[in-house]
Amino acid sequence: MAAQILDYAAAARKKGGAGYLDAMQVLEHGVSFVKNSGPSAANALCKIQFAIADFHADQGKVSDATEVLHGVSSNESAGLEVRVSALEALVGLYLQIHEDELASAQLQTISELATPESDIGPRSQALAGLVKLSGGQFDAAAASCFEAFPPDTKQGAAILSRAEVAHVRGDDKEAKNFYESAAALAKNETDKSKGATMTSTEVHSAALAGLGQLSADLGCFDEAEKFLTEGLQVAESISGETHARVGLVLSCMADLYSRRAKAENSGFMIAEGLYRRSLNLLKAPPLEKEAKDKLQYLDAIAITRARYADILSSVEQRASEAERLKSWATAAWRNQRSLSDVLKAAARDNGSKLHSVIDVRLGRVF
């Protein structure tokens, strides 16, 4: 019964839009049915609740998603792996809305649940690396992801964390190897006991997008386009072509075409179209409105507007539009790194040892 419900929900989620309401009703009925089966069905119940959390997160209802996941994490009848997976998903959602302290609190709970024979401790260290990366603690992030982590792990999400830390630190070869490994593992993973930002498809899309951004950093534009196109296809397969996660990948593609235009001294028409489409899907607030601190994908919206402003600033007739975009992005920026530093990081000859990457699961810029 639970498997059929999950298959139906996954199919409805791919369609997006109108299918959500029907799917949520089916999932809620599934919760009621499985609850009546008693404690032995706890894991099946939690898998349905993971799907409900995914639907809430898809619709920008992060508080509803976190409420469901907290219920899963505190269900003592569920298996340890299921409860930890809920906590890992919570870390991702809290990072998504810049609640880094709450993300850290979930990591503490994960550490308390870890057992010596499991890989839970090392997995929490990899996630801790992301939290530290968000806080600008680059050396501490590297220590979490590399020093306390077994080299033979088969956890795609954990390896993705290592890839992003290596990418930001400029360790290009390591970053590429980790991205490729994370993408391969996530592509073949079938475990449905994960939710929100930690599902295998989310990790797969993010790893491919990371590869694309790394290739663009290195000036390998054809390779970057290939990886980002693959990442876009995976993102679209999760919940349709109009979801915000698609906008995140399009932001990366817009940056690629912007860099290519500069390198080839050609026009920015394709890049501008992608920037505009990305901002539309991300539901960027009007320029007249201030950004809310807990706005979902705030980092990505700000960097997208700043990069869009950069290409418009080269056109004299659009200088005022560029200035408005840049001013909004600067005011909205909540990242520990300065916006100017992140924008400069794209140029490998800028003297900075640090680079940047958009995590398309989280909408955070590292």
N, C-alpha and C positions, 0 to 999 in steps of 0.2 A: 504493500500500500504506500509506504513512505517513498519508495523508489519511483513509483508512478507519479506521485505528487511532485517530486523534485524534477523529473523529466519534463512534466507539463510546465512547471514554473520556468525552467531553463529555456524552453522553446518560446514561451511568451515573452521572456525577458529579451531575447534576441530581436523580437519584433519591436519592442519599445512601445511607448505611447499608450494607445487604448487597451492593449493587452494586459497592462499592469493591474488594473482594477479587478479583472476576472481572476488573474493569477493570485492576487493577494487574498481574494475570497477563498479560493481553493486551498491556499496555504493555511489560512486561519481555520478552516474546517479540518485540515489535516492535523493541526495542533490539538484541536479538541478530541479528535478520534484517537490519536496516539497517546494522549494523556490518560485516556481511559484504559489503556493497556497496561498501566502500572509502571513501576520503576525499571523493569527489565527492558522497556522500550525507550529509556532515557536518551541513548545515543541517536536513535532515529528521530526523536523529538527535537534534539539539538540540531540535527542536520536541516530539518524544516525551518527551525528558527534562524539558522545561518542564511537560508534563502530569503526569509522575511527581512533580515537585516540588510541584505544586498539590495532588495527592492527599495527600502527606505533610503539607503545611501544613494542609490541611483537618482532618486527624486530630490536629493538635497536635504532630506530630513535626517541629518546626522544625529541629532539628539534622540530621535526614535530608534535609529540603528544602534546607537551605543546602549540604550536601555535594554534592547533585546539581547545584545551580546553580554551585558553584565548579568542578565538572567542565566544565560548559558554557562558563563564562567563560574557562577555560584551554585550550579546544580550538582550537588555531591553524588547524585546517582549516576551521573555521566562519567565516562572514562576520562582519565587524566589528559590524554592527548586532545580530546574534544575541548575540555575546559581551557587548556593552554592555547589552543588555536583561537578560541574566542578572545582571550587576552591579547594575543598577537594582532588580531584584527582590530581590537580597540586601540592598540598603540598606533596603528596606521591611520585610523579615523581621527584620533586626537591630533596627530601630526598634520593631518589634512586641514584642520581648522586652527592651527597654531596654538593648540593647548599642549605645549611640550611638557609642562609639569605633570599634567594628568597622564600623558604618555609614559613618563618616567615612573609614575606610581604603578601602572600596570606591569612594567618590567620588574618592579620589586616583588609583586605578587607572583609573577612567573618564576622568579628565582626561589621563592619560598616553596613552590610546588615541585621544583626540579629534584630528580633522584639521580644518584651516581651512575646508574646503568643506562639512563636515557640521554638523549642529545638536547634536552630542553635547556640546560644551562648554557651551552654554547650558542644555541639559537637565540636565547635572550641577549647574549653578548653581541651578536650580530645586529639585532634590533637596537641595542643600546648604542651601537656605532652610528646608526641613523639619527638617533636623538641627539647625540653629541655633535654630529655633522650639522644638524639643524641649528645648534647653539654656537657654531663656529669653533668648536673644540676639535681641530683637525688631527692633532697628534693623539688625543684621547680616543677619537673615533677609530683611528688606525689600530691602536692597541686593542680596542674591543673586538674589532673584526678580524685581526690577524693573529695576535699573540695568544688569545684564549680560545681559538677555534680549530677543531680538527680538520686537517687538509683534505680528508676523504669524504666530507659531508655530501649527502645527496639531497639537501634541502635547497630548492631553487631560490626561495625568498632570502635565505641567509647568504647564499652566494651572490645574489643581486646586491645586497648591502655591501659586500666586499668589493664588488665591481665599482659601485658608485664612489666609495671612499678612495679607491685607487685612481679613478677618473679625476676626481677633484684634486688629488695630490699630484697629478701629472704622471702617474705610473701607467703609461699608455699600454704597454704590452700586457701587464698584469690585468688591467681593466678589460682589455679585449678578451683575454682568456676567460675571465670570470663571467663577463656578459654572455659569451657563447655557451659556457657551461650552464648558466642559469636558464638561458633560453631553451636549451636542449632538454634539461630536466623538467622544466615547467610544461613544455610541449607534450611530454609523455606522461605527466602525472594525472591520475584519475581520482584522487582522494577528494571527496565532497565534504570532508569535515574541516573546512576552512571557510572563512567569510570575508566579505568586503575587500579590502586592499591586498589580502594575502592569498586569494584564490590563484590557482595555477595559470588561468588565462590572464589575470591582471599582471602577474609576474612575467609571463611570456611577452606580453605587449611592452612592458617596461624595459625588459632586457633588450628587445629588438630596438626600441627607441633609444636606449642608452648606446647601443652599438652605432646607430645612425648618427647620434650627436658626436660620439667619439671620432667617427670617420670624417665628419664635417670639420671638427677641430683640426684634423690632420690634413685637410685639403683634399680628401678622397671623396669628391662630390658624387660620383656615380655610385660608389659603394654605399655612401650615406643614404642616397635616394632609395636604393634597393632595400636596405634595412628598415628605413622609416615607412616605406610602402608596405612591407610585411607587418610591421608593428601596427600600422593603421588598419590593416585587414583584420588583425586579431582584435583590436579595440572595437571595431564595428561589429564583430561577431558576438560580443558580450551582451550589449543591450541596444543595438541599432546604430544607425549612422548619425543620429542627432544628439547623442549623449555627450556630456561635457568631456569625458575621457578622450573622445575623438578630437575635440577641440584642443586638448593638450598635445596630442601627436601632431596635429596640424600646425600648432605653434612652432614645434621643432622643425617641421618641413618648411615653414615660412622663413625661419632663420637660415636654413640650408640654402634656399633659393636667394635669399638676400646676400649671403656670403658669396654664392656663385656669381651673382650679378656684379658684385664689387670686383671679384677676381677677373671676370671676363669683360668688365666695363660695358655691361649690357643694362637693359631696363629692369625696373623693379615690379612690373605689372603682375607677374605670377606671385611674387612674395606678398604684395599688397593684398591681392585677393585672398590668399591663405591667412594672412593676419586678420582680415576682417571676418572671415568665416570662423576662425578660431575664437575670436572675441565674442561673436554671436553665440556660439555653442557653449562657451564658458559663462554666458549670461553676465557679461561685464556690466557693472552699473554705469549709468550715464556719467559723462565727464563732470556734470554739474553737481553730482552727489559724492559725498565722501565715502570711502570704503569702510565697511564695518570690520572691526578687528577679527571677528570669527567667521568672516566670509569664506566659504569653501573655495579652494583654489586661488586664494588671494595672491600668493607668490607668483603663480603662473600668469594671472591676469596682468599684474604689474610689469613683469618682465616682457610680456608680449606687447603691451602698450609702449614700453620704453624702446623696444627694438623697432616697432612700427614707426615711432617718432624719429628714430635714427635715419630710416630711409627717406622719410618725408622731408627731413631737414635739408636734404640736398636739393630740394625743389623750391626755388625762391617763392613761388606763388603759394606754397603750402607751409611756409615757415610758422605761421601763427597756429595752424592746426597741429603741427609737430610740437610746438611749445606747450599747448594744452594737454596733449597726450603725455608728454614728459613730466609736466607738473603734477598731473594726477598720479602717475606711476611713482614719482618720488615721495609724494605725500602718503601713498598707500603702502609703501614698502615697509615690511616688518622684519625682514631678514637680518641676521646678525652681521652679515657682510654688507658693505655699502653697495648701493645699486650701481654706482659708477665702477666699482671694482668688478662686479659680476659682468657688466657689459664689456669691460676691457679684457676679461678672461678669455673671450673668444679668440683674441689675437695671441698666438703663441710666442710672439716676439715682444710682448708688452713688459717684460721684465718680472712679471709676477710668477711665482712658483705654483700658484693655485689656479685651478680651472673650474668650470661650472657645468652642471647637468640638471635638466628638469626630470624629476621622477614622475612619470606620467600616471603612476598609481595614486600618488599623493598630491600632485599639483604643487609640490615644494621644489624650490630651487636650491640646490646644494653647491 
